[in-house]
Structures are given as structure tokens and as C-alpha cells.
Amino acid sequence: MHEIDLAVVRRVQAGEAGAFAELVERHSRSLSRVAYRIMGNENDADEIVQETFMRAYREIHRYESRASFATWIHTIARNLAVDTL
């Protein structure tokens, strides 16, 4: 999965904005679970997931493949949720 995500990230970084939807589809469920565990309710978790994807899209140029994309985006979600609390 890491290689697939990395290929999609490279497409997004190259300017193919529509490719980001693949990452959203691939990671939405797991981000929702993480956000729900931290926030304790579905509405707040949904807001965390939405903000996570917005931040990831804005900062995708900073992503480096030292860690998997999943690790990177889950870290963003966890930090947002904790900061929100």
C-alpha cells in the first residue's frame, strides 16, 4: 500500500489535483475511526477528518517518503484532534 500511496502522492505533487481523491477514498475510514476514538462523537470526528484532508492537500509538497503517507496523515489527524480538545 505504501508504494501505491507514494505513486498517488507524486501525481498530486506534480499538479494532478484529482489524484488526491484517491487518497481521500483510501484513508477516510481509518481516519474517521482514529478521530472518533479521540473526539468521542461522530460530528466532531467528521470535522477532524475534513480538516485533516484539507491540511494534507495544502501541505502535500512537504510530504517526504521517510514515513508512509498513512502515518503522515494519521499524525495530522491525531494532532488536530488533540489540539481541538
QUIZIHU-V833357 format. One record per residue. N is the residue number from 1. SS is DSSP state (~ for helix, > for strand, _ for the rest). PSI is psi in radians with two decimals (none if undefined). BURIAL is 1 if it has 9 or more other ideal C-beta (glycine too) atoms within 8 Angstrom, else 0. Layout:
BEGIN
N:SS:PSI:BURIAL, N:SS:PSI:BURIAL
END
This chain:
BEGIN
1:_:-0.62:0, 2:~:-0.74:0, 3:~:-0.67:0, 4:~:-0.84:0, 5:~:-0.75:1, 6:~:-0.72:1, 7:~:-0.71:0, 8:~:-0.74:1, 9:~:-0.76:1, 10:~:-0.64:0, 11:~:-0.75:1, 12:~:-0.80:1, 13:~:-0.47:1, 14:_:0.00:0, 15:_:0.05:0, 16:_:1.41:0, 17:~:-0.61:0, 18:~:-0.37:0, 19:~:-0.43:1, 20:~:-0.51:1, 21:~:-0.55:0, 22:~:-0.70:0, 23:~:-0.68:1, 24:~:-0.83:1, 25:~:-0.71:0, 26:~:-0.54:1, 27:~:-0.07:1, 28:~:-0.82:1, 29:~:-0.81:0, 30:~:-0.63:1, 31:~:-0.68:1, 32:~:-0.73:1, 33:~:-0.79:0, 34:~:-0.84:1, 35:~:-0.69:1, 36:~:-0.73:1, 37:~:-0.64:0, 38:~:-0.79:1, 39:~:-0.54:1, 40:_:-0.06:0, 41:_:2.72:0, 42:~:-0.70:0, 43:~:-0.81:0, 44:~:-0.68:1, 45:~:-0.74:1, 46:~:-0.71:1, 47:~:-0.68:0, 48:~:-0.78:1, 49:~:-0.78:1, 50:~:-0.83:0, 51:~:-0.62:1, 52:~:-0.83:1, 53:~:-0.62:1, 54:~:-0.78:0, 55:~:-0.72:1, 56:~:-0.71:1, 57:~:-0.77:1, 58:~:-0.57:0, 59:_:0.21:0, 60:~:-0.48:1, 61:~:-0.34:0, 62:~:-0.22:0, 63:_:2.29:1, 64:_:2.63:0, 65:_:0.33:0, 66:_:-0.63:0, 67:_:2.77:0, 68:_:2.73:0, 69:~:-0.68:1, 70:~:-0.77:1, 71:~:-0.78:0, 72:~:-0.86:1, 73:~:-0.56:1, 74:~:-0.59:1, 75:~:-0.73:0, 76:~:-0.82:1, 77:~:-0.81:1, 78:~:-0.79:1, 79:~:-0.73:0, 80:~:-0.78:1, 81:~:-0.80:1, 82:~:-0.75:0, 83:~:-0.66:0, 84:~:-0.68:0, 85:_:none:0
END
